[in-house]
Amino acid sequence: MRLPRTKNADLDRFRCTIYCCHSTGCKSSGSDDIISLLQDAIEEYDLKDKVRIVAAGCMGLCAQGPLMRVEIKGQKDVLYKRLEPLIARLVVAEHVVPALKLEDGETFEIPEFFAAACSVAGFAFLYEAGKSCVETGRTHGSGRHSRI
């Protein structure tokens, strides 16, 4: 199925997409508050034309929720786990805003203080207890392996 050209153009205008899990487990852990604070932060930093927020379905790591995945064109995707609303807002200020200021080809380095709360896709993997599971490239959750 192909999207109409205007819909593709509309989606292409965003340099960043933030997916916030809005499934039952994450919703019960406060994803509504996170989405609300993200929307406020996007407004505050005047990023409405560069960043879109998507309330996503289950991301498969319910025990790690609430989850938020940040995808910025030209950068590695980052998955944040066990988010608190104010930390999500800090992600906008300390990750999204600086990463959007980079020139093509420059790489954004995740600040050290986010290390315990995130995983860079294709780089490190979450484990149920927050330990890396690089050997298998898989995460453990809900009794099954799932790829980030």
VOTORZA-216922 format. One record per residue (C-alpha): residue number from 0; x, y, z. Coordinates in Angstrom, 3 decimals. Layout:
N
- seq, px, py, pz
- NUM, X, Y, Z
...
# end
This chain:
148
- seq, px, py, pz
- 0, 0.000, 0.000, 0.000
- 1, 1.364, 3.414, -0.944
- 2, 0.593, 6.559, 0.954
- 3, -0.617, 9.510, -1.084
- 4, 2.203, 11.840, -2.058
- 5, 0.904, 14.627, 0.189
- 6, 0.853, 12.297, 3.223
- 7, 4.461, 11.230, 2.573
- 8, 5.513, 14.868, 2.236
- 9, 3.742, 15.655, 5.490
- 10, 5.569, 12.857, 7.316
- 11, 8.926, 13.771, 5.735
- 12, 8.803, 17.278, 7.162
- 13, 9.429, 15.892, 10.647
- 14, 13.098, 15.305, 11.465
- 15, 12.243, 13.507, 14.689
- 16, 9.531, 11.101, 15.755
- 17, 9.001, 10.244, 19.405
- 18, 7.043, 7.043, 19.936
- 19, 5.593, 6.778, 23.423
- 20, 4.112, 3.413, 24.351
- 21, 0.437, 3.882, 25.098
- 22, -0.509, 0.254, 25.616
- 23, -2.078, -1.050, 28.824
- 24, 1.105, -1.659, 30.857
- 25, 2.759, 1.654, 29.999
- 26, -0.514, 3.546, 30.254
- 27, -1.006, 2.208, 33.785
- 28, 2.575, 3.308, 34.574
- 29, 1.921, 6.893, 33.529
- 30, 2.438, 7.211, 29.776
- 31, -0.466, 9.695, 29.566
- 32, 1.475, 12.144, 31.751
- 33, 4.600, 11.546, 29.686
- 34, 2.807, 12.280, 26.411
- 35, 1.300, 15.434, 27.893
- 36, 4.675, 16.702, 29.118
- 37, 6.290, 15.831, 25.776
- 38, 3.653, 17.876, 23.961
- 39, 4.296, 20.809, 26.316
- 40, 8.069, 20.550, 25.794
- 41, 7.726, 20.388, 21.999
- 42, 5.596, 23.528, 22.172
- 43, 8.001, 25.266, 24.570
- 44, 11.044, 24.601, 22.364
- 45, 9.085, 25.539, 19.214
- 46, 9.641, 22.133, 17.621
- 47, 6.099, 21.567, 16.304
- 48, 7.320, 21.534, 12.695
- 49, 10.298, 19.247, 13.397
- 50, 9.073, 16.725, 15.974
- 51, 5.987, 14.585, 16.058
- 52, 4.776, 12.547, 19.008
- 53, 3.098, 9.220, 18.341
- 54, 1.130, 7.320, 20.976
- 55, 2.285, 3.844, 19.962
- 56, 1.010, 0.367, 20.633
- 57, 2.863, -2.179, 22.730
- 58, 6.628, -2.153, 22.223
- 59, 7.038, -5.619, 23.736
- 60, 9.003, -4.686, 26.853
- 61, 6.150, -4.159, 29.292
- 62, 8.264, -4.834, 32.393
- 63, 10.525, -1.918, 31.359
- 64, 7.721, 0.627, 30.814
- 65, 6.815, 3.272, 30.326
- 66, 8.866, 3.222, 27.123
- 67, 9.731, 5.975, 24.676
- 68, 11.624, 5.588, 21.398
- 69, 13.322, 8.632, 19.863
- 70, 14.050, 8.459, 16.126
- 71, 15.957, 11.381, 14.613
- 72, 16.903, 11.328, 10.936
- 73, 20.616, 10.629, 10.567
- 74, 21.008, 9.430, 14.180
- 75, 20.739, 6.061, 15.889
- 76, 17.346, 5.314, 17.405
- 77, 17.207, 5.428, 21.195
- 78, 14.794, 3.555, 23.439
- 79, 14.202, 5.003, 26.904
- 80, 12.830, 2.724, 29.614
- 81, 11.105, 3.190, 32.987
- 82, 10.457, 6.828, 32.238
- 83, 9.252, 9.389, 34.696
- 84, 7.382, 12.369, 33.212
- 85, 10.067, 14.915, 34.089
- 86, 12.807, 12.689, 32.649
- 87, 10.848, 12.510, 29.393
- 88, 10.790, 16.306, 29.327
- 89, 14.532, 16.316, 29.993
- 90, 15.012, 13.989, 27.009
- 91, 13.556, 16.724, 24.799
- 92, 15.862, 19.378, 26.295
- 93, 19.058, 17.309, 26.477
- 94, 18.683, 14.853, 23.590
- 95, 16.193, 16.013, 20.967
- 96, 16.999, 19.748, 20.895
- 97, 20.807, 19.347, 20.649
- 98, 20.557, 16.445, 18.161
- 99, 18.339, 18.493, 15.851
- 100, 21.003, 21.230, 15.774
- 101, 23.652, 18.886, 14.349
- 102, 24.804, 19.111, 10.746
- 103, 24.349, 16.126, 8.410
- 104, 26.933, 13.467, 9.219
- 105, 27.505, 14.585, 12.808
- 106, 26.654, 12.069, 15.516
- 107, 24.872, 12.899, 18.724
- 108, 26.321, 11.352, 21.878
- 109, 23.735, 10.432, 24.518
- 110, 24.529, 12.279, 27.782
- 111, 25.944, 9.969, 30.457
- 112, 23.133, 10.717, 32.900
- 113, 20.699, 9.010, 30.484
- 114, 22.779, 5.807, 30.264
- 115, 20.709, 3.852, 32.815
- 116, 17.451, 4.825, 31.105
- 117, 18.230, 4.176, 27.464
- 118, 19.442, 1.821, 24.824
- 119, 20.814, 2.841, 21.448
- 120, 19.283, 0.579, 18.815
- 121, 21.848, -1.685, 17.206
- 122, 24.369, -0.763, 19.897
- 123, 23.274, -1.937, 23.327
- 124, 20.319, -3.977, 24.410
- 125, 18.094, -3.824, 27.424
- 126, 17.859, -6.697, 29.835
- 127, 15.132, -7.247, 32.386
- 128, 17.382, -6.109, 35.230
- 129, 18.950, -3.318, 33.150
- 130, 21.980, -5.417, 32.212
- 131, 23.317, -5.563, 28.692
- 132, 22.527, -8.629, 26.620
- 133, 24.835, -7.839, 23.710
- 134, 25.826, -11.452, 23.116
- 135, 22.382, -12.406, 21.866
- 136, 21.289, -8.993, 20.616
- 137, 17.926, -9.632, 22.246
- 138, 16.043, -8.421, 25.258
- 139, 14.360, -10.547, 27.864
- 140, 10.828, -9.739, 28.856
- 141, 7.496, -11.459, 29.262
- 142, 9.195, -14.861, 29.070
- 143, 10.340, -14.414, 25.466
- 144, 13.135, -12.731, 23.556
- 145, 12.280, -9.665, 21.538
- 146, 14.541, -7.602, 19.313
- 147, 14.821, -3.870, 19.858
# end
